[in-house]
Amino acid sequence: MDNILDNKNVSLDDFNPHAIAGKLATRMKKLRLSQNLTQESLSRKSGVSLGSLKRFENKHKISLEHLLQLALALNALNAFHDLFPEKDYTSIDEIISNSKSKHRKRARNG
């Protein structure tokens, strides 16, 4: 198996939640500015308080619900649809087999 760190496109920040949040906040701010929106106007448009928006841009902290509201207001919600992808089926037999199997509702202990 290849070492994931051998890939030059991967950095240790890709595994650090705070660094990822920082990158998201930076991208969101760039998108906001490219759409010529002030923090105040994005706050009104999204329904997210100005304080929450400023906290996200400065300290990279935000609730998931508010992040989704901002993404919706900036027409960037599609990226979230790929976050936890569902299985792609390659045949009708796979679909039938999957529909007959029991879906787990909990993980096993241990």
Sequence and secondary structure as in RCSB ss.txt:
>XXXX:A:sequence
MDNILDNKNVSLDDFNPHAIAGKLATRMKKLRLSQNLTQESLSRKSGVSLGSLKRFENKHKISLEHLLQLALALN
ALNAFHDLFPEKDYTSIDEIISNSKSKHRKRARNG
>XXXX:A:secstr
   GGGSTT  GGGG HHHHHHHHHHHHHHHHHHTT  HHHHHHHHT  HHHHHHHHHH    HHHHHHHHHHTT
 GGGGGGSS     SSHHHHHHHHHS   SS    
